[in-house]
Amino acid sequence: MKKTPNINPESQDVAELQAMVKELLALQKHSESQWKQERQSLLEQLKLAFDRQFAKR
């Protein structure tokens, strides 16, 4: 995981801070997308497991 950047406004200009915010938002969006894909995969695996279990009966 990345180290939190120094966001002291006295040491950076607005453009740098805006770039950091943009990067953090992109990382958040990527994380949400990855979570949704993993969730969908788990739901599909669960459905297949139920199908296999009930097909035996």
mmCIF file of the N, C-alpha and C atoms, coordinates in Angstrom:
data_MODEL
# 
_entry.id   MODEL 
# 
loop_
_atom_site.group_PDB 
_atom_site.id 
_atom_site.type_symbol 
_atom_site.label_atom_id 
_atom_site.label_alt_id 
_atom_site.label_comp_id 
_atom_site.label_asym_id 
_atom_site.label_entity_id 
_atom_site.label_seq_id 
_atom_site.pdbx_PDB_ins_code 
_atom_site.Cartn_x 
_atom_site.Cartn_y 
_atom_site.Cartn_z 
_atom_site.occupancy 
_atom_site.B_iso_or_equiv 
_atom_site.pdbx_formal_charge 
_atom_site.auth_seq_id 
_atom_site.auth_comp_id 
_atom_site.auth_asym_id 
_atom_site.auth_atom_id 
_atom_site.pdbx_PDB_model_num 
ATOM 1   N N  . MET A 1 1  ? 0.844   -1.174  0.000  1.00 0.00 ? 1  MET A N  1 
ATOM 2   C CA . MET A 1 1  ? 0.000   0.000   0.000  1.00 0.00 ? 1  MET A CA 1 
ATOM 3   C C  . MET A 1 1  ? 0.889   1.236   0.000  1.00 0.00 ? 1  MET A C  1 
ATOM 4   N N  . LYS A 1 2  ? 0.460   2.254   -0.721 1.00 0.00 ? 2  LYS A N  1 
ATOM 5   C CA . LYS A 1 2  ? 1.255   3.464   -0.818 1.00 0.00 ? 2  LYS A CA 1 
ATOM 6   C C  . LYS A 1 2  ? 1.247   4.224   0.499  1.00 0.00 ? 2  LYS A C  1 
ATOM 7   N N  . LYS A 1 3  ? 2.374   4.886   0.751  1.00 0.00 ? 3  LYS A N  1 
ATOM 8   C CA . LYS A 1 3  ? 2.457   5.750   1.921  1.00 0.00 ? 3  LYS A CA 1 
ATOM 9   C C  . LYS A 1 3  ? 1.629   7.001   1.645  1.00 0.00 ? 3  LYS A C  1 
ATOM 10  N N  . THR A 1 4  ? 0.929   7.481   2.646  1.00 0.00 ? 4  THR A N  1 
ATOM 11  C CA . THR A 1 4  ? 0.136   8.690   2.485  1.00 0.00 ? 4  THR A CA 1 
ATOM 12  C C  . THR A 1 4  ? 1.064   9.850   2.148  1.00 0.00 ? 4  THR A C  1 
ATOM 13  N N  . PRO A 1 5  ? 0.769   10.578  1.079  1.00 0.00 ? 5  PRO A N  1 
ATOM 14  C CA . PRO A 1 5  ? 1.652   11.684  0.699  1.00 0.00 ? 5  PRO A CA 1 
ATOM 15  C C  . PRO A 1 5  ? 1.570   12.842  1.680  1.00 0.00 ? 5  PRO A C  1 
ATOM 16  N N  . ASN A 1 6  ? 2.613   13.638  1.702  1.00 0.00 ? 6  ASN A N  1 
ATOM 17  C CA . ASN A 1 6  ? 2.630   14.838  2.528  1.00 0.00 ? 6  ASN A CA 1 
ATOM 18  C C  . ASN A 1 6  ? 1.678   15.852  1.901  1.00 0.00 ? 6  ASN A C  1 
ATOM 19  N N  . ILE A 1 7  ? 0.632   16.206  2.617  1.00 0.00 ? 7  ILE A N  1 
ATOM 20  C CA . ILE A 1 7  ? -0.349  17.131  2.042  1.00 0.00 ? 7  ILE A CA 1 
ATOM 21  C C  . ILE A 1 7  ? -0.324  18.481  2.739  1.00 0.00 ? 7  ILE A C  1 
ATOM 22  N N  . ASN A 1 8  ? 0.812   18.827  3.294  1.00 0.00 ? 8  ASN A N  1 
ATOM 23  C CA . ASN A 1 8  ? 0.967   20.136  3.913  1.00 0.00 ? 8  ASN A CA 1 
ATOM 24  C C  . ASN A 1 8  ? 0.807   21.205  2.830  1.00 0.00 ? 8  ASN A C  1 
ATOM 25  N N  . PRO A 1 9  ? -0.232  22.046  2.899  1.00 0.00 ? 9  PRO A N  1 
ATOM 26  C CA . PRO A 1 9  ? -0.482  23.017  1.835  1.00 0.00 ? 9  PRO A CA 1 
ATOM 27  C C  . PRO A 1 9  ? 0.658   24.011  1.647  1.00 0.00 ? 9  PRO A C  1 
ATOM 28  N N  . GLU A 1 10 ? 1.460   24.216  2.684  1.00 0.00 ? 10 GLU A N  1 
ATOM 29  C CA . GLU A 1 10 ? 2.575   25.150  2.558  1.00 0.00 ? 10 GLU A CA 1 
ATOM 30  C C  . GLU A 1 10 ? 3.697   24.570  1.710  1.00 0.00 ? 10 GLU A C  1 
ATOM 31  N N  . SER A 1 11 ? 3.740   23.242  1.573  1.00 0.00 ? 11 SER A N  1 
ATOM 32  C CA . SER A 1 11 ? 4.844   22.624  0.846  1.00 0.00 ? 11 SER A CA 1 
ATOM 33  C C  . SER A 1 11 ? 4.463   22.241  -0.587 1.00 0.00 ? 11 SER A C  1 
ATOM 34  N N  . GLN A 1 12 ? 3.198   22.427  -0.956 1.00 0.00 ? 12 GLN A N  1 
ATOM 35  C CA . GLN A 1 12 ? 2.761   22.018  -2.288 1.00 0.00 ? 12 GLN A CA 1 
ATOM 36  C C  . GLN A 1 12 ? 1.786   23.033  -2.856 1.00 0.00 ? 12 GLN A C  1 
ATOM 37  N N  . ASP A 1 13 ? 1.744   23.093  -4.166 1.00 0.00 ? 13 ASP A N  1 
ATOM 38  C CA . ASP A 1 13 ? 0.793   24.020  -4.770 1.00 0.00 ? 13 ASP A CA 1 
ATOM 39  C C  . ASP A 1 13 ? -0.537  23.314  -5.035 1.00 0.00 ? 13 ASP A C  1 
ATOM 40  N N  . VAL A 1 14 ? -1.510  24.092  -5.430 1.00 0.00 ? 14 VAL A N  1 
ATOM 41  C CA . VAL A 1 14 ? -2.863  23.578  -5.638 1.00 0.00 ? 14 VAL A CA 1 
ATOM 42  C C  . VAL A 1 14 ? -2.884  22.491  -6.705 1.00 0.00 ? 14 VAL A C  1 
ATOM 43  N N  . ALA A 1 15 ? -2.117  22.657  -7.769 1.00 0.00 ? 15 ALA A N  1 
ATOM 44  C CA . ALA A 1 15 ? -2.104  21.662  -8.848 1.00 0.00 ? 15 ALA A CA 1 
ATOM 45  C C  . ALA A 1 15 ? -1.637  20.304  -8.335 1.00 0.00 ? 15 ALA A C  1 
ATOM 46  N N  . GLU A 1 16 ? -0.617  20.308  -7.462 1.00 0.00 ? 16 GLU A N  1 
ATOM 47  C CA . GLU A 1 16 ? -0.141  19.038  -6.901 1.00 0.00 ? 16 GLU A CA 1 
ATOM 48  C C  . GLU A 1 16 ? -1.220  18.392  -6.042 1.00 0.00 ? 16 GLU A C  1 
ATOM 49  N N  . LEU A 1 17 ? -1.884  19.201  -5.231 1.00 0.00 ? 17 LEU A N  1 
ATOM 50  C CA . LEU A 1 17 ? -2.942  18.667  -4.369 1.00 0.00 ? 17 LEU A CA 1 
ATOM 51  C C  . LEU A 1 17 ? -4.105  18.134  -5.207 1.00 0.00 ? 17 LEU A C  1 
ATOM 52  N N  . GLN A 1 18 ? -4.456  18.838  -6.273 1.00 0.00 ? 18 GLN A N  1 
ATOM 53  C CA . GLN A 1 18 ? -5.524  18.363  -7.153 1.00 0.00 ? 18 GLN A CA 1 
ATOM 54  C C  . GLN A 1 18 ? -5.136  17.043  -7.806 1.00 0.00 ? 18 GLN A C  1 
ATOM 55  N N  . ALA A 1 19 ? -3.885  16.908  -8.198 1.00 0.00 ? 19 ALA A N  1 
ATOM 56  C CA . ALA A 1 19 ? -3.420  15.660  -8.806 1.00 0.00 ? 19 ALA A CA 1 
ATOM 57  C C  . ALA A 1 19 ? -3.513  14.511  -7.807 1.00 0.00 ? 19 ALA A C  1 
ATOM 58  N N  . MET A 1 20 ? -3.179  14.785  -6.539 1.00 0.00 ? 20 MET A N  1 
ATOM 59  C CA . MET A 1 20 ? -3.275  13.743  -5.505 1.00 0.00 ? 20 MET A CA 1 
ATOM 60  C C  . MET A 1 20 ? -4.723  13.311  -5.308 1.00 0.00 ? 20 MET A C  1 
ATOM 61  N N  . VAL A 1 21 ? -5.630  14.277  -5.262 1.00 0.00 ? 21 VAL A N  1 
ATOM 62  C CA . VAL A 1 21 ? -7.051  13.959  -5.093 1.00 0.00 ? 21 VAL A CA 1 
ATOM 63  C C  . VAL A 1 21 ? -7.539  13.123  -6.269 1.00 0.00 ? 21 VAL A C  1 
ATOM 64  N N  . LYS A 1 22 ? -7.147  13.509  -7.478 1.00 0.00 ? 22 LYS A N  1 
ATOM 65  C CA . LYS A 1 22 ? -7.553  12.767  -8.673 1.00 0.00 ? 22 LYS A CA 1 
ATOM 66  C C  . LYS A 1 22 ? -7.045  11.327  -8.607 1.00 0.00 ? 22 LYS A C  1 
ATOM 67  N N  . GLU A 1 23 ? -5.788  11.150  -8.182 1.00 0.00 ? 23 GLU A N  1 
ATOM 68  C CA . GLU A 1 23 ? -5.217  9.805   -8.068 1.00 0.00 ? 23 GLU A CA 1 
ATOM 69  C C  . GLU A 1 23 ? -5.948  8.978   -7.014 1.00 0.00 ? 23 GLU A C  1 
ATOM 70  N N  . LEU A 1 24 ? -6.248  9.599   -5.877 1.00 0.00 ? 24 LEU A N  1 
ATOM 71  C CA . LEU A 1 24 ? -6.967  8.873   -4.822 1.00 0.00 ? 24 LEU A CA 1 
ATOM 72  C C  . LEU A 1 24 ? -8.358  8.454   -5.287 1.00 0.00 ? 24 LEU A C  1 
ATOM 73  N N  . LEU A 1 25 ? -9.046  9.328   -6.021 1.00 0.00 ? 25 LEU A N  1 
ATOM 74  C CA . LEU A 1 25 ? -10.373 8.977   -6.540 1.00 0.00 ? 25 LEU A CA 1 
ATOM 75  C C  . LEU A 1 25 ? -10.285 7.834   -7.543 1.00 0.00 ? 25 LEU A C  1 
ATOM 76  N N  . ALA A 1 26 ? -9.243  7.850   -8.379 1.00 0.00 ? 26 ALA A N  1 
ATOM 77  C CA . ALA A 1 26 ? -9.063  6.766   -9.350 1.00 0.00 ? 26 ALA A CA 1 
ATOM 78  C C  . ALA A 1 26 ? -8.794  5.450   -8.630 1.00 0.00 ? 26 ALA A C  1 
ATOM 79  N N  . LEU A 1 27 ? -7.970  5.496   -7.581 1.00 0.00 ? 27 LEU A N  1 
ATOM 80  C CA . LEU A 1 27 ? -7.687  4.281   -6.811 1.00 0.00 ? 27 LEU A CA 1 
ATOM 81  C C  . LEU A 1 27 ? -8.955  3.753   -6.145 1.00 0.00 ? 27 LEU A C  1 
ATOM 82  N N  . GLN A 1 28 ? -9.774  4.665   -5.617 1.00 0.00 ? 28 GLN A N  1 
ATOM 83  C CA . GLN A 1 28 ? -11.019 4.252   -4.977 1.00 0.00 ? 28 GLN A CA 1 
ATOM 84  C C  . GLN A 1 28 ? -11.948 3.594   -5.995 1.00 0.00 ? 28 GLN A C  1 
ATOM 85  N N  . LYS A 1 29 ? -12.047 4.186   -7.169 1.00 0.00 ? 29 LYS A N  1 
ATOM 86  C CA . LYS A 1 29 ? -12.919 3.635   -8.211 1.00 0.00 ? 29 LYS A CA 1 
ATOM 87  C C  . LYS A 1 29 ? -12.438 2.247   -8.626 1.00 0.00 ? 29 LYS A C  1 
ATOM 88  N N  . HIS A 1 30 ? -11.114 2.096   -8.766 1.00 0.00 ? 30 HIS A N  1 
ATOM 89  C CA . HIS A 1 30 ? -10.538 0.796   -9.126 1.00 0.00 ? 30 HIS A CA 1 
ATOM 90  C C  . HIS A 1 30 ? -10.848 -0.232  -8.037 1.00 0.00 ? 30 HIS A C  1 
ATOM 91  N N  . SER A 1 31 ? -10.694 0.163   -6.771 1.00 0.00 ? 31 SER A N  1 
ATOM 92  C CA . SER A 1 31 ? -10.963 -0.757  -5.665 1.00 0.00 ? 31 SER A CA 1 
ATOM 93  C C  . SER A 1 31 ? -12.422 -1.197  -5.659 1.00 0.00 ? 31 SER A C  1 
ATOM 94  N N  . GLU A 1 32 ? -13.328 -0.261  -5.895 1.00 0.00 ? 32 GLU A N  1 
ATOM 95  C CA . GLU A 1 32 ? -14.754 -0.596  -5.932 1.00 0.00 ? 32 GLU A CA 1 
ATOM 96  C C  . GLU A 1 32 ? -15.050 -1.549  -7.080 1.00 0.00 ? 32 GLU A C  1 
ATOM 97  N N  . SER A 1 33 ? -14.445 -1.302  -8.230 1.00 0.00 ? 33 SER A N  1 
ATOM 98  C CA . SER A 1 33 ? -14.649 -2.165  -9.392 1.00 0.00 ? 33 SER A CA 1 
ATOM 99  C C  . SER A 1 33 ? -14.130 -3.570  -9.110 1.00 0.00 ? 33 SER A C  1 
ATOM 100 N N  . GLN A 1 34 ? -12.952 -3.642  -8.511 1.00 0.00 ? 34 GLN A N  1 
ATOM 101 C CA . GLN A 1 34 ? -12.364 -4.945  -8.185 1.00 0.00 ? 34 GLN A CA 1 
ATOM 102 C C  . GLN A 1 34 ? -13.243 -5.678  -7.177 1.00 0.00 ? 34 GLN A C  1 
ATOM 103 N N  . TRP A 1 35 ? -13.764 -4.957  -6.173 1.00 0.00 ? 35 TRP A N  1 
ATOM 104 C CA . TRP A 1 35 ? -14.624 -5.569  -5.170 1.00 0.00 ? 35 TRP A CA 1 
ATOM 105 C C  . TRP A 1 35 ? -15.884 -6.120  -5.824 1.00 0.00 ? 35 TRP A C  1 
ATOM 106 N N  . LYS A 1 36 ? -16.466 -5.370  -6.748 1.00 0.00 ? 36 LYS A N  1 
ATOM 107 C CA . LYS A 1 36 ? -17.679 -5.834  -7.430 1.00 0.00 ? 36 LYS A CA 1 
ATOM 108 C C  . LYS A 1 36 ? -17.407 -7.096  -8.242 1.00 0.00 ? 36 LYS A C  1 
ATOM 109 N N  . GLN A 1 37 ? -16.252 -7.149  -8.912 1.00 0.00 ? 37 GLN A N  1 
ATOM 110 C CA . GLN A 1 37 ? -15.901 -8.335  -9.695 1.00 0.00 ? 37 GLN A CA 1 
ATOM 111 C C  . GLN A 1 37 ? -15.718 -9.548  -8.782 1.00 0.00 ? 37 GLN A C  1 
ATOM 112 N N  . GLU A 1 38 ? -15.030 -9.352  -7.652 1.00 0.00 ? 38 GLU A N  1 
ATOM 113 C CA . GLU A 1 38 ? -14.818 -10.463 -6.722 1.00 0.00 ? 38 GLU A CA 1 
ATOM 114 C C  . GLU A 1 38 ? -16.139 -10.927 -6.131 1.00 0.00 ? 38 GLU A C  1 
ATOM 115 N N  . ARG A 1 39 ? -17.016 -9.986  -5.814 1.00 0.00 ? 39 ARG A N  1 
ATOM 116 C CA . ARG A 1 39 ? -18.333 -10.325 -5.263 1.00 0.00 ? 39 ARG A CA 1 
ATOM 117 C C  . ARG A 1 39 ? -19.131 -11.140 -6.272 1.00 0.00 ? 39 ARG A C  1 
ATOM 118 N N  . GLN A 1 40 ? -19.122 -10.709 -7.535 1.00 0.00 ? 40 GLN A N  1 
ATOM 119 C CA . GLN A 1 40 ? -19.855 -11.422 -8.578 1.00 0.00 ? 40 GLN A CA 1 
ATOM 120 C C  . GLN A 1 40 ? -19.318 -12.836 -8.744 1.00 0.00 ? 40 GLN A C  1 
ATOM 121 N N  . SER A 1 41 ? -18.002 -12.973 -8.711 1.00 0.00 ? 41 SER A N  1 
ATOM 122 C CA . SER A 1 41 ? -17.379 -14.287 -8.844 1.00 0.00 ? 41 SER A CA 1 
ATOM 123 C C  . SER A 1 41 ? -17.793 -15.202 -7.691 1.00 0.00 ? 41 SER A C  1 
ATOM 124 N N  . LEU A 1 42 ? -17.792 -14.671 -6.477 1.00 0.00 ? 42 LEU A N  1 
ATOM 125 C CA . LEU A 1 42 ? -18.194 -15.479 -5.325 1.00 0.00 ? 42 LEU A CA 1 
ATOM 126 C C  . LEU A 1 42 ? -19.661 -15.895 -5.420 1.00 0.00 ? 42 LEU A C  1 
ATOM 127 N N  . LEU A 1 43 ? -20.515 -14.995 -5.881 1.00 0.00 ? 43 LEU A N  1 
ATOM 128 C CA . LEU A 1 43 ? -21.930 -15.346 -6.036 1.00 0.00 ? 43 LEU A CA 1 
ATOM 129 C C  . LEU A 1 43 ? -22.114 -16.452 -7.073 1.00 0.00 ? 43 LEU A C  1 
ATOM 130 N N  . GLU A 1 44 ? -21.356 -16.371 -8.164 1.00 0.00 ? 44 GLU A N  1 
ATOM 131 C CA . GLU A 1 44 ? -21.442 -17.413 -9.186 1.00 0.00 ? 44 GLU A CA 1 
ATOM 132 C C  . GLU A 1 44 ? -20.947 -18.755 -8.640 1.00 0.00 ? 44 GLU A C  1 
ATOM 133 N N  . GLN A 1 45 ? -19.864 -18.724 -7.864 1.00 0.00 ? 45 GLN A N  1 
ATOM 134 C CA . GLN A 1 45 ? -19.351 -19.961 -7.272 1.00 0.00 ? 45 GLN A CA 1 
ATOM 135 C C  . GLN A 1 45 ? -20.359 -20.557 -6.296 1.00 0.00 ? 45 GLN A C  1 
ATOM 136 N N  . LEU A 1 46 ? -21.014 -19.701 -5.513 1.00 0.00 ? 46 LEU A N  1 
ATOM 137 C CA . LEU A 1 46 ? -22.025 -20.169 -4.568 1.00 0.00 ? 46 LEU A CA 1 
ATOM 138 C C  . LEU A 1 46 ? -23.196 -20.810 -5.308 1.00 0.00 ? 46 LEU A C  1 
ATOM 139 N N  . LYS A 1 47 ? -23.636 -20.177 -6.389 1.00 0.00 ? 47 LYS A N  1 
ATOM 140 C CA . LYS A 1 47 ? -24.732 -20.735 -7.178 1.00 0.00 ? 47 LYS A CA 1 
ATOM 141 C C  . LYS A 1 47 ? -24.356 -22.105 -7.733 1.00 0.00 ? 47 LYS A C  1 
ATOM 142 N N  . LEU A 1 48 ? -23.141 -22.235 -8.264 1.00 0.00 ? 48 LEU A N  1 
ATOM 143 C CA . LEU A 1 48 ? -22.696 -23.526 -8.792 1.00 0.00 ? 48 LEU A CA 1 
ATOM 144 C C  . LEU A 1 48 ? -22.638 -24.583 -7.694 1.00 0.00 ? 48 LEU A C  1 
ATOM 145 N N  . ALA A 1 49 ? -22.185 -24.190 -6.514 1.00 0.00 ? 49 ALA A N  1 
ATOM 146 C CA . ALA A 1 49 ? -22.119 -25.136 -5.398 1.00 0.00 ? 49 ALA A CA 1 
ATOM 147 C C  . ALA A 1 49 ? -23.518 -25.603 -5.007 1.00 0.00 ? 49 ALA A C  1 
ATOM 148 N N  . PHE A 1 50 ? -24.482 -24.672 -4.950 1.00 0.00 ? 50 PHE A N  1 
ATOM 149 C CA . PHE A 1 50 ? -25.861 -25.058 -4.648 1.00 0.00 ? 50 PHE A CA 1 
ATOM 150 C C  . PHE A 1 50 ? -26.413 -25.980 -5.726 1.00 0.00 ? 50 PHE A C  1 
ATOM 151 N N  . ASP A 1 51 ? -26.151 -25.640 -6.989 1.00 0.00 ? 51 ASP A N  1 
ATOM 152 C CA . ASP A 1 51 ? -26.631 -26.471 -8.093 1.00 0.00 ? 51 ASP A CA 1 
ATOM 153 C C  . ASP A 1 51 ? -26.077 -27.889 -7.985 1.00 0.00 ? 51 ASP A C  1 
ATOM 154 N N  . ARG A 1 52 ? -24.794 -28.011 -7.680 1.00 0.00 ? 52 ARG A N  1 
ATOM 155 C CA . ARG A 1 52 ? -24.184 -29.346 -7.542 1.00 0.00 ? 52 ARG A CA 1 
ATOM 156 C C  . ARG A 1 52 ? -24.794 -30.109 -6.371 1.00 0.00 ? 52 ARG A C  1 
ATOM 157 N N  . GLN A 1 53 ? -24.970 -29.423 -5.249 1.00 0.00 ? 53 GLN A N  1 
ATOM 158 C CA . GLN A 1 53 ? -25.498 -30.097 -4.067 1.00 0.00 ? 53 GLN A CA 1 
ATOM 159 C C  . GLN A 1 53 ? -26.925 -30.580 -4.295 1.00 0.00 ? 53 GLN A C  1 
ATOM 160 N N  . PHE A 1 54 ? -27.756 -29.750 -4.889 1.00 0.00 ? 54 PHE A N  1 
ATOM 161 C CA . PHE A 1 54 ? -29.152 -30.132 -5.061 1.00 0.00 ? 54 PHE A CA 1 
ATOM 162 C C  . PHE A 1 54 ? -29.358 -31.059 -6.250 1.00 0.00 ? 54 PHE A C  1 
ATOM 163 N N  . ALA A 1 55 ? -28.403 -31.111 -7.161 1.00 0.00 ? 55 ALA A N  1 
ATOM 164 C CA . ALA A 1 55 ? -28.495 -32.035 -8.292 1.00 0.00 ? 55 ALA A CA 1 
ATOM 165 C C  . ALA A 1 55 ? -28.275 -33.474 -7.832 1.00 0.00 ? 55 ALA A C  1 
ATOM 166 N N  . LYS A 1 56 ? -27.593 -33.651 -6.708 1.00 0.00 ? 56 LYS A N  1 
ATOM 167 C CA . LYS A 1 56 ? -27.316 -34.994 -6.183 1.00 0.00 ? 56 LYS A CA 1 
ATOM 168 C C  . LYS A 1 56 ? -28.566 -35.639 -5.600 1.00 0.00 ? 56 LYS A C  1 
ATOM 169 N N  . ARG A 1 57 ? -29.561 -34.849 -5.276 1.00 0.00 ? 57 ARG A N  1 
ATOM 170 C CA . ARG A 1 57 ? -30.757 -35.382 -4.616 1.00 0.00 ? 57 ARG A CA 1 
ATOM 171 C C  . ARG A 1 57 ? -31.772 -35.875 -5.596 1.00 0.00 ? 57 ARG A C  1 
# 
